[in-house]
Amino acid sequence: MSQIEILRNLLLISLLTMLIYIMYKRLIHLMQRQNTMAKYPSLDAACTWDGSMVYLGMTIERNMEIEVMAVCDDSQWCQEIFKGSVNQGHHNYGLETVHLPAGKYHFQITTPHEKAMRYFHVA
């Protein structure tokens, strides 16, 4: 074998080694990101109405402590809907809107990792 062929083979092996290393790092990063996403609840796109009740749906990927509150944007009114530990799965939390004045409200979901809000209007 000539020196050029040896150099070519060495460069090819180096290139393949770098590509394998990059793919390994990307795989590790992807696995960590999926683990991170399990820390946060996935809220439904919109609140659902059932006559006089408004419901917030969320999917929890792992057991965690959460607090769900309903808050009025115009005043200092707030009502605790749920506080405690929840299991993995889909959960619905509701609020009766019959006695609420018209206005803009939101559900406030607090977990150990984030605080999220989902807005709705009472007419």
Disulfide bonds with the S-S distance in Angstrom:
none
